[in-house]
Amino acid sequence: MSRRNGIMAIDQGTTSSRAIVFAHDGGVLGYAQEPFSQYYPEPGWVEHDPEEIWATQLRCCRLALRQSGLDAADLAAVGIANQRETVLLWDSETGEPLGNAIVWQCRRTAARCAELEAAGWGDTVAALTGLRLDPYFSATKLEWLLANRPGAKELLSRGRLRAGTIDSFLVWRLTGGRRHVTDFSNASRTLLLDIHRLEWADELLDLFGLPGAILPHLCASSGVVDATDPAWLGAAIPIAGIVGDQQGALFGQGGLEAGDSKNTYGTGCFLLANTGSEPAPPEHGLLSTVAWVLDPPGHDEGGPRGRRVAYALEGSVFTAGGAVQWLRDGLGLIAEAAEIGPLAAEVADSGDVYFVPALTGLGAPYWDPGARGLLIGLTRGTTRRHIARAAEEAICFQTAAVLEAMGQTTGVAIAALRADGGAAHDDFLLQLQADLAGIPVIRPRIRETTALGAAALAGLAVGYWSEAEVVGLAGVDTVFEPQISPDERARRRGRWEQAVERAVGWAV
């Protein structure tokens, strides 16, 4: 099979679109990024314009390709990673979206989720999907769109209505409307996929009033599904990888074996641990999700023969880097986010100050939407340095709590943690993480791990890379080893949990 000269990754995120062309050694040949608008039509509502997402993503692909010095025909494949639970509706005949997409952050369906929980659906949903009844996920968003978007029911009656996450919409556009697909990793975030049978769950489709005919066909995360229309990039390029962004980062970090884990340090933190070929129970505030599904190399989506499934446990921390942004924008404690690490390093400890950054409630492993932020332990001797350190420590305490919950759920302690995301450049933060979690923290040489994961899944499908090569693509930049004693770690984490107890349940 021809190796050609590169793989293009489409990395469609929550606030920007990106495209990266990777060489066979993992080096970046071309890169482009463009932000797009965020819309907040009502308090707690978040929307995106699908046409703006498409336009920015297409421009990024074209610019990255030009920067690489390659022609489209030189690319072996395209892989797509995307913001996950964001959903939209569109007309299959015209390709036009029915209004804006509802973003994963949107809370407009919170009351509907509470209603379903009160009706006793929580256990059924968890057993089938590995998830919680929460507006974070896609099903209640789709239910709302079908009921409220003008023209949706008319298009449904005419067989022209299509629904999907952002990957589905991008594939639809890239293939000129030939394919309506989503991979299992994205489907597992909708509250509609039976993650054990790997099928849309009829019981849940009925619950949310969603016709199966509008949903995409399910496909592997690594496997050729079609090719781009030559009009977009200049040649028909195989679309061979599709993956949700967090699962993509785990794959890009080489986390292909059970027990491998990664944490993405961004506005929030998303910690995923590979649990192998069977889903772990969604206990201790964690979610169980499909990590990826691999078709054999060269296999053109011909069914499950030879197909391999990997699952993951996920712990979602709602506020991590967002706490640093609040210290900057809300309190004016720092001028730039990058100041936080050096400022925190100016003191030997936090002076027994603890910051619980429950600015939008607490995620895993606590899952308390009523929790509110708390800063405790203040004295006349407290300075902004102590508060800065408490904010850095809060990110690490939350991650350590998720790691502990994962060990309780699987019975297997995680031996090392791979780190990526915007805050992974912060040496002080990653050393704190190693100290407070008690395990090594590994920072990769290639930081664009989500895009690298999408590229690797596509490259694996067309024989551009082997699995052994994929494992080593991200490389290792720095390993941070724990430097404090187990007793000191236990003492500090105990104090953190005391602070959390005071923050939970505040907004009742």
C-alpha positions in Angstrom: 0.0 0.0 0.0 1.4 3.4 -0.9 2.6 5.5 2.0 2.3 8.8 0.2 3.5 11.9 2.0 1.1 12.9 4.8 -2.1 12.6 6.7 -4.5 15.5 7.3 -6.3 15.9 10.6 -9.4 18.0 11.0 -9.6 19.1 14.6 -13.0 20.8 15.0 -13.2 22.2 18.5 -15.6 24.2 20.7 -14.0 27.6 20.0 -11.9 27.1 16.9 -11.4 25.0 13.8 -8.0 23.6 13.0 -6.3 21.5 10.4 -2.9 19.8 10.6 -0.9 17.9 8.1 1.3 15.3 9.7 4.4 13.6 8.2 5.1 9.9 8.8 7.4 10.7 11.7 4.6 12.8 13.4 6.1 16.1 12.5 3.8 18.9 11.5 4.0 19.9 7.8 1.1 22.4 7.8 -1.1 24.0 10.4 -4.0 26.4 10.4 -6.4 27.5 13.1 -9.4 29.9 13.0 -11.8 30.9 15.8 -15.5 31.1 15.3 -18.4 32.7 17.1 -20.1 31.6 20.3 -23.8 32.5 20.7 -25.6 32.8 24.1 -29.3 33.4 23.2 -30.5 32.9 26.8 -28.8 32.4 30.1 -27.3 28.9 30.1 -27.8 28.4 26.4 -24.8 28.0 24.0 -25.0 27.7 20.2 -22.8 27.5 17.2 -23.5 28.5 13.5 -22.9 25.3 11.5 -22.2 27.3 8.3 -19.4 29.2 10.2 -18.0 25.9 11.5 -17.9 24.6 7.9 -16.4 27.7 6.4 -13.7 28.0 9.0 -12.8 24.3 8.8 -12.6 24.3 5.0 -10.4 27.4 5.1 -8.1 25.8 7.6 -7.9 22.6 5.5 -6.9 24.5 2.4 -4.3 26.7 4.3 -2.7 23.7 6.1 -2.5 21.9 2.8 -0.8 24.9 1.1 1.6 25.3 4.0 2.6 21.6 3.8 3.8 22.0 0.2 1.7 18.9 -0.8 -1.1 18.5 -3.2 -4.3 16.9 -2.1 -3.4 13.8 -4.1 -0.3 13.4 -2.0 -2.4 12.8 1.2 -3.0 9.2 2.2 -6.1 10.0 4.2 -8.1 12.5 6.3 -9.0 12.0 9.9 -11.7 14.0 11.8 -11.8 14.8 15.5 -14.6 16.9 16.9 -16.3 18.5 19.9 -18.5 15.7 20.9 -22.1 16.2 22.2 -22.9 19.2 20.1 -25.7 18.5 17.7 -27.7 19.9 14.8 -30.4 19.2 12.2 -30.2 19.7 8.4 -32.1 19.1 5.2 -30.7 16.2 3.2 -31.8 17.6 -0.1 -30.3 21.1 0.2 -27.7 20.4 2.9 -28.8 23.5 4.8 -28.8 23.4 8.6 -32.1 24.1 10.5 -30.7 26.9 12.6 -27.8 26.8 15.0 -26.2 23.7 16.6 -26.8 23.2 20.3 -23.4 23.0 22.0 -22.3 20.4 24.6 -22.1 23.2 27.2 -25.7 24.2 26.8 -28.0 23.6 29.8 -31.4 24.3 28.2 -32.6 20.8 28.8 -31.7 20.5 32.5 -35.3 20.4 33.6 -36.1 17.7 31.1 -33.2 15.6 32.4 -34.4 16.1 36.0 -37.9 15.0 34.9 -36.6 11.8 33.4 -34.5 11.1 36.5 -37.5 11.6 38.7 -39.4 9.2 36.5 -36.8 6.5 37.2 -35.0 6.4 33.9 -31.5 7.1 35.4 -30.6 3.4 36.0 -31.8 2.3 32.5 -29.9 5.0 30.8 -26.7 4.3 32.7 -27.0 0.5 32.1 -27.4 1.0 28.3 -25.2 4.0 27.6 -22.7 4.2 30.5 -23.7 7.9 30.9 -25.9 10.0 33.2 -29.1 11.8 32.5 -27.5 15.2 32.0 -28.0 18.1 29.4 -24.3 17.7 28.6 -25.2 14.8 26.3 -27.0 14.9 23.0 -30.4 13.2 23.3 -32.4 15.8 25.1 -30.8 18.4 22.8 -32.1 16.5 19.7 -35.5 16.1 21.3 -35.6 19.9 21.9 -34.5 20.7 18.3 -37.1 18.4 16.8 -39.8 20.1 18.8 -38.7 23.7 18.4 -36.8 24.2 15.1 -39.2 25.6 12.4 -39.5 23.2 9.5 -38.1 20.1 11.3 -41.3 18.1 11.5 -42.2 18.9 7.9 -38.8 17.7 6.7 -39.2 14.6 8.8 -42.5 13.8 7.2 -40.9 14.1 3.8 -37.9 11.9 4.7 -35.4 14.7 4.3 -34.5 15.4 8.0 -31.0 14.5 9.1 -29.5 14.8 12.6 -26.0 14.4 13.9 -23.0 15.5 15.8 -20.5 17.8 14.2 -18.5 14.9 12.7 -21.6 13.8 10.8 -22.2 17.2 9.4 -18.6 17.6 8.3 -18.6 14.2 6.6 -21.9 15.0 4.9 -20.4 18.2 3.5 -17.0 16.8 2.6 -18.6 13.9 0.6 -21.0 16.2 -1.2 -24.0 14.7 0.7 -23.1 11.1 -0.1 -22.6 9.8 3.4 -24.4 10.3 6.7 -22.2 8.6 9.3 -20.9 8.9 12.8 -18.3 6.7 14.6 -19.0 4.7 17.7 -17.0 7.1 20.0 -19.2 10.0 19.1 -22.4 7.9 19.1 -21.6 6.8 22.6 -21.9 10.4 23.8 -25.5 10.9 22.6 -27.4 8.9 25.3 -28.8 6.9 22.4 -26.2 4.1 21.8 -26.3 0.7 23.6 -22.5 0.5 24.2 -22.7 -3.2 24.8 -24.4 -4.2 21.5 -23.0 -1.2 19.6 -26.4 -0.3 18.2 -28.8 2.6 18.5 -31.1 1.6 21.5 -34.7 1.5 20.4 -35.9 1.9 24.0 -34.1 5.3 24.2 -35.1 6.4 20.7 -38.7 5.9 21.9 -38.0 7.7 25.2 -36.8 10.8 23.5 -39.2 10.6 20.5 -36.4 10.4 17.9 -36.9 8.5 14.7 -34.0 6.2 13.9 -34.2 7.2 10.2 -32.8 10.7 11.0 -29.7 9.4 12.8 -26.4 8.6 11.0 -25.1 5.2 10.1 -22.7 3.8 12.7 -19.1 3.2 11.5 -15.7 2.4 12.9 -13.4 5.1 14.2 -10.6 3.7 12.0 -11.8 2.6 8.6 -12.4 4.1 5.2 -16.0 5.4 4.9 -15.8 7.5 1.7 -13.6 10.2 0.1 -13.7 14.0 0.0 -15.4 15.6 -3.0 -12.5 16.8 -5.2 -14.2 20.3 -5.3 -13.1 21.0 -1.7 -9.4 20.2 -1.6 -8.5 19.3 -5.2 -8.6 15.5 -5.0 -10.7 12.7 -3.6 -9.0 11.9 -0.3 -10.1 8.8 1.8 -11.9 9.8 5.0 -10.5 7.0 7.2 -10.7 8.2 10.8 -13.5 9.8 12.9 -13.3 10.2 16.7 -14.5 12.3 19.5 -11.9 14.8 20.6 -11.1 13.3 24.1 -11.0 9.7 22.8 -8.8 11.0 20.0 -6.3 12.5 22.5 -6.1 9.2 24.3 -5.3 7.4 20.9 -2.9 10.2 19.9 -1.0 9.7 23.2 -0.6 6.0 22.3 -3.0 4.9 25.0 -4.0 1.7 23.2 -3.7 -0.7 26.1 -6.0 -1.3 29.1 -4.8 0.9 32.0 -3.3 3.6 29.7 -4.7 7.0 30.7 -4.5 10.7 29.7 -5.7 14.0 31.1 -6.4 17.0 28.9 -5.8 20.2 30.9 -8.0 22.9 29.4 -10.9 25.0 30.6 -12.0 21.8 32.3 -10.1 18.5 32.6 -11.1 15.3 30.8 -9.4 12.2 32.2 -9.8 9.0 30.2 -8.5 5.5 31.0 -8.5 2.7 28.5 -10.5 -0.3 30.0 -9.9 -2.7 27.2 -12.5 -4.7 25.3 -15.2 -4.5 28.0 -16.9 -1.4 29.4 -16.4 -0.8 33.1 -19.4 0.0 35.2 -20.2 3.8 35.4 -19.6 4.0 39.2 -18.0 6.5 41.6 -19.1 9.5 39.5 -17.4 8.2 36.3 -18.8 7.6 32.8 -18.2 4.6 30.6 -17.8 5.3 27.0 -16.6 3.8 23.7 -13.0 4.8 23.2 -12.7 3.7 19.6 -13.5 0.9 17.2 -10.9 -0.3 14.7 -11.5 -2.0 11.4 -8.7 -4.0 10.0 -6.3 -2.0 7.8 -7.5 -1.7 4.2 -11.0 -2.7 5.3 -13.7 -0.5 3.7 -16.4 -0.5 6.3 -17.7 -4.0 5.4 -19.1 -5.1 8.7 -17.9 -6.3 12.1 -15.5 -9.1 10.9 -12.1 -8.4 12.5 -13.4 -5.3 14.2 -11.9 -4.4 17.6 -13.5 -2.3 20.3 -11.9 -0.4 23.1 -13.8 1.2 26.0 -12.8 3.9 28.4 -13.7 5.3 31.8 -14.1 9.1 31.7 -14.0 11.6 34.5 -15.0 15.2 33.6 -13.8 18.0 35.7 -15.9 21.1 34.9 -13.5 23.9 36.0 -9.7 23.6 35.8 -8.0 26.2 33.6 -11.3 28.0 33.9 -10.4 28.8 37.5 -7.2 30.5 36.3 -9.3 32.5 33.8 -11.6 33.6 36.7 -8.6 34.7 38.7 -7.5 36.8 35.7 -10.8 38.2 34.4 -13.0 38.1 37.5 -10.6 39.1 40.3 -7.8 40.7 38.3 -5.3 38.7 40.4 -3.1 38.1 37.3 -2.8 39.8 34.0 -2.1 36.7 31.9 -3.0 33.1 32.5 0.7 32.1 31.9 1.6 34.0 35.1 -0.1 31.5 37.4 2.6 28.9 37.5 5.6 31.2 38.2 3.5 33.1 40.8 2.4 29.9 42.6 6.0 28.7 42.6 7.1 31.8 44.7 5.7 30.1 47.9 6.6 26.8 49.3 3.0 25.8 50.0 -0.5 27.3 49.9 -0.4 28.4 53.5 -3.3 25.9 54.2 -5.5 27.8 51.7 -7.8 25.6 49.6 -9.8 26.7 46.5 -12.7 24.5 45.4 -13.4 25.9 41.9 -17.0 24.8 41.7 -17.9 27.8 39.5 -20.3 25.8 37.5 -20.9 23.0 40.0 -18.6 20.0 40.5 -18.1 17.2 37.9 -16.5 13.8 38.5 -16.3 12.2 40.9 -18.6 14.4 42.9 -21.4 15.3 40.3 -23.0 18.1 42.3 -24.5 20.9 40.2 -25.4 22.7 43.4 -21.8 23.0 44.6 -20.4 26.5 44.5 -16.9 27.9 44.6 -15.1 28.2 47.9 -11.8 29.7 49.1 -11.0 28.6 52.6 -8.2 29.0 55.1 -7.6 32.7 54.5 -5.6 34.6 57.2 -3.9 38.1 57.3 -0.8 36.4 56.0 -2.5 35.1 52.8 -1.2 36.7 49.6 -2.1 36.4 46.0 0.8 33.9 45.7 -1.0 31.5 48.1 -4.3 31.9 46.2 -2.5 31.2 42.9 -0.9 28.1 44.3 -4.3 27.0 45.7 -5.8 27.3 42.2 -3.0 25.2 40.7 -3.4 22.6 43.4 -7.2 22.6 42.9 -6.8 21.3 39.3 -4.5 18.6 40.6 -6.7 17.6 43.6 -9.7 17.2 41.3 -7.7 15.0 38.9 -6.3 12.9 41.7 -9.8 12.3 43.0 -10.8 11.1 39.5 -7.8 8.8 39.4 -8.7 7.3 42.7 -12.3 6.8 41.6 -11.0 5.0 38.5 -8.9 2.7 40.6 -12.0 1.9 42.8 -14.1 1.2 39.7 -11.6 -1.1 37.9 -9.7 -2.5 40.9 -6.5 -1.5 39.0 -4.4 1.5 40.0 -3.3 3.7 37.1 0.5 3.6 37.0 1.2 6.8 35.0 -0.7 9.7 33.6 -0.2 11.3 30.1 -0.8 15.0 30.0 -2.0 17.2 27.1 -4.0 20.4 26.6 -3.2 24.1 26.9 -2.0 23.9 30.5 0.3 21.0 29.9 3.1 23.4 29.2 3.1 24.5 32.8 6.0 22.6 34.5 4.9 23.7 38.0 1.3 22.3 37.4 2.5 18.9 36.1 5.0 18.5 39.0 2.1 19.3 41.5 0.0 16.7 39.7 2.7 14.1 40.1 3.1 15.0 43.8 -0.7 15.0 44.6 -1.6 11.9 42.5 1.5 9.9 43.5 2.3 8.7 40.0 4.5 9.9 37.2 3.0 12.4 34.8 4.2 12.2 31.2 4.2 15.2 28.8 4.4 14.3 25.1 6.8 15.7 22.5 3.9 16.4 20.2 1.3 18.4 22.1 -1.5 18.4 19.4 -2.6 15.0 20.6 -6.3 15.2 19.6 -5.4 16.0 16.0 -2.6 13.4 16.1 -5.2 10.8 17.3 -7.5 11.5 14.4 -4.6 11.3 12.0 -3.3 8.1 13.5 -6.8 6.4 13.3 -7.0 7.4 9.6 -3.4 6.4 8.9 -3.9 3.0 10.6 -6.9 2.3 8.3 -4.9 2.9 5.1 -1.7 1.3 6.2 0.2 4.6 6.5 1.2 3.6 10.1 1.2 0.4 12.1 -0.1 0.2 15.6 3.4 -0.1 16.9 4.3 3.2 15.1 1.1 4.9 16.4 2.1 4.1 20.1 5.3 6.0 19.7 4.2 9.0 17.5 3.6 11.5 20.3 6.9 10.7 21.9 8.0 11.9 25.4 9.1 15.4 26.3 9.3 15.3 30.1 8.5 12.8 32.9 7.5 14.4 36.2 8.1 12.1 39.2 6.4 12.4 42.6 8.6 14.3 45.1 6.6 14.4 48.3 6.0 11.7 50.9 2.8 9.5 51.0 2.0 11.0 54.4 2.2 14.6 53.1 0.1 13.6 50.1 -2.6 12.0 52.3 -2.6 15.0 54.6 -3.1 17.6 51.8 -5.7 15.5 50.0 -7.6 15.1 53.2 -7.7 18.8 53.7 -8.9 19.2 50.1 -11.8 16.8 50.7 -12.8 18.7 53.9 -13.0 21.9 51.7 -15.1 20.0 49.1 -17.6 18.9 51.9 -18.1 22.6 52.7 -18.7 23.5 49.0 -21.2 20.9 48.0 -25.0 21.4 48.0 -24.7 25.2 48.5 -27.2 26.1 45.7 -30.3 24.2 46.9 
